[in-house]
Amino acid sequence: MRDAEPMPYERYLPWKRWVEIGFWLVMIGGNCLGNSVVALMDLRRRGSDIPAWEPALWEASSALMWLLLILPGMAWFTRRHPFQWGG
């Protein structure tokens, strides 16, 4: 008798970590890019002489802190204290 084919979630499990890492990199990278463009547009509208690389550096440093401190901290906390529905 032939083994049953794995369910879609079972096929996804070996790739789960890489998919989640890719998701966070794309989301935070897109946020960084969007925020940099908006900050630059605001500075140009006000006639500021700040160079274009400064808002990009501000946003990149914020994105780096998200990736290095906040997301691992959230992962640690939710592993230590998992969410529970009910008492």
Order of alpha helices (4+ residues) and beta strands (2+ residues): alpha-alpha-alpha-alpha
